[in-house]
Amino acid sequence: VDIELIEHNHGRGEAAEVIPEKVVEAQSLKVDIITSATYSSKVILKAIENALLKATE
């Protein structure tokens, strides 16, 4: 199983791009956000959540 970021206009939130890897490792959306990229971390987690919900429809 893998999660691919198709697009992320990262700017200062580039550090949050490790979030998908953390989600896969934990098999959970309950992972620590990246302190230096709080907003990007939350956006990426929400995108993953939305994708999972859509996949189960």
PDB file of N, CA, C and O in Angstrom, chain B, residues numbered from 101:
ATOM      1  N   VAL B 101       0.854  -1.176   0.000  1.00  0.00           N
ATOM      2  CA  VAL B 101       0.000   0.000   0.000  1.00  0.00           C
ATOM      3  C   VAL B 101       0.893   1.229   0.000  1.00  0.00           C
ATOM      4  O   VAL B 101       1.921   1.279   0.676  1.00  0.00           O
ATOM      5  N   ASP B 102       0.473   2.216  -0.774  1.00  0.00           N
ATOM      6  CA  ASP B 102       1.259   3.436  -0.866  1.00  0.00           C
ATOM      7  C   ASP B 102       0.313   4.612  -1.019  1.00  0.00           C
ATOM      8  O   ASP B 102      -0.791   4.463  -1.543  1.00  0.00           O
ATOM      9  N   ILE B 103       0.734   5.756  -0.572  1.00  0.00           N
ATOM     10  CA  ILE B 103      -0.012   7.000  -0.746  1.00  0.00           C
ATOM     11  C   ILE B 103       0.878   7.934  -1.537  1.00  0.00           C
ATOM     12  O   ILE B 103       2.019   8.192  -1.155  1.00  0.00           O
ATOM     13  N   GLU B 104       0.354   8.440  -2.642  1.00  0.00           N
ATOM     14  CA  GLU B 104       1.132   9.322  -3.502  1.00  0.00           C
ATOM     15  C   GLU B 104       0.541  10.722  -3.480  1.00  0.00           C
ATOM     16  O   GLU B 104      -0.653  10.906  -3.716  1.00  0.00           O
ATOM     17  N   LEU B 105       1.380  11.704  -3.197  1.00  0.00           N
ATOM     18  CA  LEU B 105       0.959  13.097  -3.311  1.00  0.00           C
ATOM     19  C   LEU B 105       1.031  13.473  -4.781  1.00  0.00           C
ATOM     20  O   LEU B 105       2.111  13.484  -5.373  1.00  0.00           O
ATOM     21  N   ILE B 106      -0.106  13.778  -5.364  1.00  0.00           N
ATOM     22  CA  ILE B 106      -0.129  14.153  -6.774  1.00  0.00           C
ATOM     23  C   ILE B 106       0.341  15.589  -6.939  1.00  0.00           C
ATOM     24  O   ILE B 106       1.087  15.912  -7.864  1.00  0.00           O
ATOM     25  N   GLU B 107      -0.103  16.439  -6.035  1.00  0.00           N
ATOM     26  CA  GLU B 107       0.302  17.846  -6.098  1.00  0.00           C
ATOM     27  C   GLU B 107       0.318  18.406  -4.690  1.00  0.00           C
ATOM     28  O   GLU B 107      -0.621  18.198  -3.922  1.00  0.00           O
ATOM     29  N   HIS B 108       1.366  19.105  -4.358  1.00  0.00           N
ATOM     30  CA  HIS B 108       1.455  19.800  -3.079  1.00  0.00           C
ATOM     31  C   HIS B 108       2.310  21.036  -3.299  1.00  0.00           C
ATOM     32  O   HIS B 108       3.526  20.949  -3.469  1.00  0.00           O
ATOM     33  N   ASN B 109       1.654  22.183  -3.291  1.00  0.00           N
ATOM     34  CA  ASN B 109       2.366  23.459  -3.435  1.00  0.00           C
ATOM     35  C   ASN B 109       2.967  23.785  -2.076  1.00  0.00           C
ATOM     36  O   ASN B 109       2.384  24.519  -1.278  1.00  0.00           O
ATOM     37  N   HIS B 110       4.129  23.231  -1.834  1.00  0.00           N
ATOM     38  CA  HIS B 110       4.681  23.161  -0.497  1.00  0.00           C
ATOM     39  C   HIS B 110       5.226  24.441   0.083  1.00  0.00           C
ATOM     40  O   HIS B 110       4.938  24.738   1.243  1.00  0.00           O
ATOM     41  N   GLY B 111       5.979  25.200  -0.637  1.00  0.00           N
ATOM     42  CA  GLY B 111       6.591  26.377  -0.024  1.00  0.00           C
ATOM     43  C   GLY B 111       7.277  25.992   1.269  1.00  0.00           C
ATOM     44  O   GLY B 111       8.213  25.193   1.267  1.00  0.00           O
ATOM     45  N   ARG B 112       6.816  26.558   2.375  1.00  0.00           N
ATOM     46  CA  ARG B 112       7.408  26.256   3.685  1.00  0.00           C
ATOM     47  C   ARG B 112       6.919  24.923   4.247  1.00  0.00           C
ATOM     48  O   ARG B 112       7.464  24.444   5.241  1.00  0.00           O
ATOM     49  N   GLY B 113       5.902  24.314   3.633  1.00  0.00           N
ATOM     50  CA  GLY B 113       5.336  23.073   4.150  1.00  0.00           C
ATOM     51  C   GLY B 113       5.935  21.813   3.569  1.00  0.00           C
ATOM     52  O   GLY B 113       5.389  20.724   3.746  1.00  0.00           O
ATOM     53  N   GLU B 114       7.051  21.950   2.878  1.00  0.00           N
ATOM     54  CA  GLU B 114       7.683  20.791   2.236  1.00  0.00           C
ATOM     55  C   GLU B 114       7.968  19.669   3.235  1.00  0.00           C
ATOM     56  O   GLU B 114       7.899  18.492   2.881  1.00  0.00           O
ATOM     57  N   ALA B 115       8.283  20.019   4.458  1.00  0.00           N
ATOM     58  CA  ALA B 115       8.589  19.010   5.481  1.00  0.00           C
ATOM     59  C   ALA B 115       7.409  18.076   5.728  1.00  0.00           C
ATOM     60  O   ALA B 115       7.601  16.938   6.155  1.00  0.00           O
ATOM     61  N   ALA B 116       6.193  18.544   5.463  1.00  0.00           N
ATOM     62  CA  ALA B 116       4.991  17.739   5.698  1.00  0.00           C
ATOM     63  C   ALA B 116       4.825  16.621   4.685  1.00  0.00           C
ATOM     64  O   ALA B 116       3.961  15.762   4.858  1.00  0.00           O
ATOM     65  N   GLU B 117       5.618  16.610   3.650  1.00  0.00           N
ATOM     66  CA  GLU B 117       5.483  15.581   2.621  1.00  0.00           C
ATOM     67  C   GLU B 117       5.861  14.188   3.125  1.00  0.00           C
ATOM     68  O   GLU B 117       5.714  13.212   2.390  1.00  0.00           O
ATOM     69  N   VAL B 118       6.341  14.079   4.356  1.00  0.00           N
ATOM     70  CA  VAL B 118       6.597  12.763   4.961  1.00  0.00           C
ATOM     71  C   VAL B 118       5.336  12.178   5.590  1.00  0.00           C
ATOM     72  O   VAL B 118       5.322  11.011   5.981  1.00  0.00           O
ATOM     73  N   ILE B 119       4.283  12.976   5.689  1.00  0.00           N
ATOM     74  CA  ILE B 119       3.041  12.531   6.331  1.00  0.00           C
ATOM     75  C   ILE B 119       2.485  11.254   5.692  1.00  0.00           C
ATOM     76  O   ILE B 119       2.154  10.323   6.426  1.00  0.00           O
ATOM     77  N   PRO B 120       2.365  11.162   4.361  1.00  0.00           N
ATOM     78  CA  PRO B 120       1.826   9.921   3.785  1.00  0.00           C
ATOM     79  C   PRO B 120       2.610   8.674   4.209  1.00  0.00           C
ATOM     80  O   PRO B 120       2.018   7.631   4.487  1.00  0.00           O
ATOM     81  N   GLU B 121       3.918   8.781   4.258  1.00  0.00           N
ATOM     82  CA  GLU B 121       4.753   7.651   4.690  1.00  0.00           C
ATOM     83  C   GLU B 121       4.438   7.271   6.133  1.00  0.00           C
ATOM     84  O   GLU B 121       4.359   6.089   6.468  1.00  0.00           O
ATOM     85  N   LYS B 122       4.259   8.278   6.984  1.00  0.00           N
ATOM     86  CA  LYS B 122       3.940   8.025   8.388  1.00  0.00           C
ATOM     87  C   LYS B 122       2.574   7.355   8.526  1.00  0.00           C
ATOM     88  O   LYS B 122       2.395   6.473   9.365  1.00  0.00           O
ATOM     89  N   VAL B 123       1.612   7.772   7.703  1.00  0.00           N
ATOM     90  CA  VAL B 123       0.273   7.177   7.734  1.00  0.00           C
ATOM     91  C   VAL B 123       0.343   5.704   7.339  1.00  0.00           C
ATOM     92  O   VAL B 123      -0.277   4.856   7.981  1.00  0.00           O
ATOM     93  N   VAL B 124       1.089   5.407   6.298  1.00  0.00           N
ATOM     94  CA  VAL B 124       1.227   4.017   5.858  1.00  0.00           C
ATOM     95  C   VAL B 124       1.901   3.182   6.949  1.00  0.00           C
ATOM     96  O   VAL B 124       1.449   2.078   7.253  1.00  0.00           O
ATOM     97  N   GLU B 125       2.962   3.696   7.528  1.00  0.00           N
ATOM     98  CA  GLU B 125       3.671   2.964   8.583  1.00  0.00           C
ATOM     99  C   GLU B 125       2.767   2.696   9.782  1.00  0.00           C
ATOM    100  O   GLU B 125       2.784   1.602  10.346  1.00  0.00           O
ATOM    101  N   ALA B 126       1.973   3.703  10.171  1.00  0.00           N
ATOM    102  CA  ALA B 126       1.107   3.581  11.339  1.00  0.00           C
ATOM    103  C   ALA B 126      -0.215   2.891  11.010  1.00  0.00           C
ATOM    104  O   ALA B 126      -0.923   2.435  11.908  1.00  0.00           O
ATOM    105  N   GLN B 127      -0.544   2.816   9.716  1.00  0.00           N
ATOM    106  CA  GLN B 127      -1.849   2.310   9.293  1.00  0.00           C
ATOM    107  C   GLN B 127      -2.956   3.069  10.015  1.00  0.00           C
ATOM    108  O   GLN B 127      -3.957   2.492  10.440  1.00  0.00           O
ATOM    109  N   SER B 128      -2.750   4.375  10.142  1.00  0.00           N
ATOM    110  CA  SER B 128      -3.672   5.234  10.873  1.00  0.00           C
ATOM    111  C   SER B 128      -3.452   6.682  10.456  1.00  0.00           C
ATOM    112  O   SER B 128      -2.354   7.075  10.064  1.00  0.00           O
ATOM    113  N   LEU B 129      -4.525   7.466  10.551  1.00  0.00           N
ATOM    114  CA  LEU B 129      -4.409   8.904  10.309  1.00  0.00           C
ATOM    115  C   LEU B 129      -3.925   9.641  11.557  1.00  0.00           C
ATOM    116  O   LEU B 129      -3.647  10.839  11.508  1.00  0.00           O
ATOM    117  N   LYS B 130      -3.828   8.932  12.653  1.00  0.00           N
ATOM    118  CA  LYS B 130      -3.404   9.545  13.913  1.00  0.00           C
ATOM    119  C   LYS B 130      -1.884   9.518  14.012  1.00  0.00           C
ATOM    120  O   LYS B 130      -1.302   8.721  14.748  1.00  0.00           O
ATOM    121  N   VAL B 131      -1.265  10.403  13.258  1.00  0.00           N
ATOM    122  CA  VAL B 131       0.188  10.543  13.277  1.00  0.00           C
ATOM    123  C   VAL B 131       0.524  11.961  13.713  1.00  0.00           C
ATOM    124  O   VAL B 131      -0.300  12.867  13.592  1.00  0.00           O
ATOM    125  N   ASP B 132       1.718  12.147  14.213  1.00  0.00           N
ATOM    126  CA  ASP B 132       2.154  13.482  14.633  1.00  0.00           C
ATOM    127  C   ASP B 132       2.290  14.389  13.419  1.00  0.00           C
ATOM    128  O   ASP B 132       2.806  13.990  12.376  1.00  0.00           O
ATOM    129  N   ILE B 133       1.814  15.620  13.581  1.00  0.00           N
ATOM    130  CA  ILE B 133       2.003  16.595  12.515  1.00  0.00           C
ATOM    131  C   ILE B 133       3.421  17.147  12.603  1.00  0.00           C
ATOM    132  O   ILE B 133       4.079  17.046  13.639  1.00  0.00           O
ATOM    133  N   ILE B 134       3.870  17.721  11.517  1.00  0.00           N
ATOM    134  CA  ILE B 134       5.221  18.283  11.463  1.00  0.00           C
ATOM    135  C   ILE B 134       5.164  19.705  12.007  1.00  0.00           C
ATOM    136  O   ILE B 134       4.442  20.548  11.476  1.00  0.00           O
ATOM    137  N   THR B 135       5.914  19.967  13.052  1.00  0.00           N
ATOM    138  CA  THR B 135       5.862  21.252  13.745  1.00  0.00           C
ATOM    139  C   THR B 135       6.121  22.433  12.824  1.00  0.00           C
ATOM    140  O   THR B 135       5.427  23.445  12.919  1.00  0.00           O
ATOM    141  N   SER B 136       7.073  22.333  11.963  1.00  0.00           N
ATOM    142  CA  SER B 136       7.408  23.458  11.084  1.00  0.00           C
ATOM    143  C   SER B 136       6.456  23.578   9.899  1.00  0.00           C
ATOM    144  O   SER B 136       6.562  24.511   9.102  1.00  0.00           O
ATOM    145  N   ALA B 137       5.524  22.630   9.787  1.00  0.00           N
ATOM    146  CA  ALA B 137       4.591  22.619   8.656  1.00  0.00           C
ATOM    147  C   ALA B 137       3.209  22.159   9.122  1.00  0.00           C
ATOM    148  O   ALA B 137       2.621  21.242   8.550  1.00  0.00           O
ATOM    149  N   THR B 138       2.708  22.806  10.161  1.00  0.00           N
ATOM    150  CA  THR B 138       1.443  22.396  10.771  1.00  0.00           C
ATOM    151  C   THR B 138       0.292  22.427   9.781  1.00  0.00           C
ATOM    152  O   THR B 138      -0.435  21.442   9.654  1.00  0.00           O
ATOM    153  N   TYR B 139       0.111  23.532   9.080  1.00  0.00           N
ATOM    154  CA  TYR B 139      -1.010  23.662   8.146  1.00  0.00           C
ATOM    155  C   TYR B 139      -0.905  22.628   7.025  1.00  0.00           C
ATOM    156  O   TYR B 139      -1.890  21.960   6.712  1.00  0.00           O
ATOM    157  N   SER B 140       0.256  22.490   6.428  1.00  0.00           N
ATOM    158  CA  SER B 140       0.440  21.509   5.354  1.00  0.00           C
ATOM    159  C   SER B 140       0.188  20.095   5.860  1.00  0.00           C
ATOM    160  O   SER B 140      -0.407  19.283   5.152  1.00  0.00           O
ATOM    161  N   SER B 141       0.628  19.793   7.066  1.00  0.00           N
ATOM    162  CA  SER B 141       0.391  18.469   7.642  1.00  0.00           C
ATOM    163  C   SER B 141      -1.100  18.191   7.748  1.00  0.00           C
ATOM    164  O   SER B 141      -1.565  17.110   7.385  1.00  0.00           O
ATOM    165  N   LYS B 142      -1.847  19.168   8.245  1.00  0.00           N
ATOM    166  CA  LYS B 142      -3.296  18.999   8.408  1.00  0.00           C
ATOM    167  C   LYS B 142      -3.989  18.858   7.059  1.00  0.00           C
ATOM    168  O   LYS B 142      -4.907  18.050   6.916  1.00  0.00           O
ATOM    169  N   VAL B 143      -3.560  19.632   6.076  1.00  0.00           N
ATOM    170  CA  VAL B 143      -4.154  19.555   4.737  1.00  0.00           C
ATOM    171  C   VAL B 143      -3.892  18.186   4.114  1.00  0.00           C
ATOM    172  O   VAL B 143      -4.795  17.591   3.525  1.00  0.00           O
ATOM    173  N   ILE B 144      -2.685  17.692   4.236  1.00  0.00           N
ATOM    174  CA  ILE B 144      -2.345  16.381   3.670  1.00  0.00           C
ATOM    175  C   ILE B 144      -3.135  15.281   4.373  1.00  0.00           C
ATOM    176  O   ILE B 144      -3.645  14.374   3.715  1.00  0.00           O
ATOM    177  N   LEU B 145      -3.241  15.347   5.695  1.00  0.00           N
ATOM    178  CA  LEU B 145      -4.019  14.345   6.425  1.00  0.00           C
ATOM    179  C   LEU B 145      -5.486  14.373   6.006  1.00  0.00           C
ATOM    180  O   LEU B 145      -6.106  13.319   5.864  1.00  0.00           O
ATOM    181  N   LYS B 146      -6.043  15.553   5.807  1.00  0.00           N
ATOM    182  CA  LYS B 146      -7.443  15.668   5.377  1.00  0.00           C
ATOM    183  C   LYS B 146      -7.613  15.101   3.978  1.00  0.00           C
ATOM    184  O   LYS B 146      -8.615  14.443   3.699  1.00  0.00           O
ATOM    185  N   ALA B 147      -6.665  15.339   3.102  1.00  0.00           N
ATOM    186  CA  ALA B 147      -6.735  14.801   1.741  1.00  0.00           C
ATOM    187  C   ALA B 147      -6.696  13.275   1.762  1.00  0.00           C
ATOM    188  O   ALA B 147      -7.417  12.623   1.006  1.00  0.00           O
ATOM    189  N   ILE B 148      -5.863  12.711   2.619  1.00  0.00           N
ATOM    190  CA  ILE B 148      -5.795  11.252   2.744  1.00  0.00           C
ATOM    191  C   ILE B 148      -7.119  10.722   3.287  1.00  0.00           C
ATOM    192  O   ILE B 148      -7.642   9.723   2.794  1.00  0.00           O
ATOM    193  N   GLU B 149      -7.654  11.388   4.296  1.00  0.00           N
ATOM    194  CA  GLU B 149      -8.946  10.978   4.864  1.00  0.00           C
ATOM    195  C   GLU B 149     -10.040  11.006   3.796  1.00  0.00           C
ATOM    196  O   GLU B 149     -10.818  10.059   3.678  1.00  0.00           O
ATOM    197  N   ASN B 150     -10.100  12.082   3.027  1.00  0.00           N
ATOM    198  CA  ASN B 150     -11.110  12.198   1.968  1.00  0.00           C
ATOM    199  C   ASN B 150     -10.953  11.097   0.926  1.00  0.00           C
ATOM    200  O   ASN B 150     -11.948  10.543   0.458  1.00  0.00           O
ATOM    201  N   ALA B 151      -9.725  10.778   0.561  1.00  0.00           N
ATOM    202  CA  ALA B 151      -9.480   9.715  -0.421  1.00  0.00           C
ATOM    203  C   ALA B 151      -9.932   8.361   0.116  1.00  0.00           C
ATOM    204  O   ALA B 151     -10.514   7.563  -0.620  1.00  0.00           O
ATOM    205  N   LEU B 152      -9.669   8.098   1.391  1.00  0.00           N
ATOM    206  CA  LEU B 152     -10.100   6.836   1.995  1.00  0.00           C
ATOM    207  C   LEU B 152     -11.620   6.736   2.049  1.00  0.00           C
ATOM    208  O   LEU B 152     -12.187   5.678   1.772  1.00  0.00           O
ATOM    209  N   LEU B 153     -12.272   7.826   2.403  1.00  0.00           N
ATOM    210  CA  LEU B 153     -13.736   7.830   2.448  1.00  0.00           C
ATOM    211  C   LEU B 153     -14.327   7.606   1.062  1.00  0.00           C
ATOM    212  O   LEU B 153     -15.291   6.857   0.905  1.00  0.00           O
ATOM    213  N   LYS B 154     -13.755   8.249   0.072  1.00  0.00           N
ATOM    214  CA  LYS B 154     -14.241   8.093  -1.300  1.00  0.00           C
ATOM    215  C   LYS B 154     -14.025   6.663  -1.794  1.00  0.00           C
ATOM    216  O   LYS B 154     -14.861   6.124  -2.520  1.00  0.00           O
ATOM    217  N   ALA B 155     -12.925   6.056  -1.410  1.00  0.00           N
ATOM    218  CA  ALA B 155     -12.614   4.689  -1.846  1.00  0.00           C
ATOM    219  C   ALA B 155     -13.576   3.665  -1.256  1.00  0.00           C
ATOM    220  O   ALA B 155     -13.762   2.590  -1.825  1.00  0.00           O
ATOM    221  N   THR B 156     -14.186   3.992  -0.122  1.00  0.00           N
ATOM    222  CA  THR B 156     -15.099   3.045   0.520  1.00  0.00           C
ATOM    223  C   THR B 156     -16.553   3.265   0.129  1.00  0.00           C
ATOM    224  O   THR B 156     -17.434   2.560   0.623  1.00  0.00           O
ATOM    225  N   GLU B 157     -16.821   4.220  -0.740  1.00  0.00           N
ATOM    226  CA  GLU B 157     -18.205   4.475  -1.189  1.00  0.00           C
ATOM    227  C   GLU B 157     -18.667   3.404  -2.134  1.00  0.00           C
ATOM    228  O   GLU B 157     -19.800   3.450  -2.614  1.00  0.00           O
TER     229      GLU B 157
END
